[in-house]
Amino acid sequence: MTGPPKRLHIDRDMCEAHALCVEIAPEIFDLADDDIATCNETPPEALWPKAHSAVSACPRQAIGIREDSSATSTRSPKGQ
């Protein structure tokens, strides 16, 4: 793996279900029953170029990429 681990994130408040991410990378993104995008937060390395394309294409900028600074942590301390 090159560089620190990274993780995709979708801001559910920003997503307007344009579904460009699903068109670009259906292996990573999907629409939930409420029409808000969902994703595989840690896609395989080979799919990251598609993930970056989806981030760039999102008209609401609802998709982000975060460094996964705590690879062992599965939950953020925020909100606990």
Summary of the structure (lengths in Angstrom):
residues: 80
radius of gyration: 12.7
end to end distance: 31.1
largest distance: 35.2
contacts: 187
relative contact order: 0.29
helix: 22%
strand: 20%
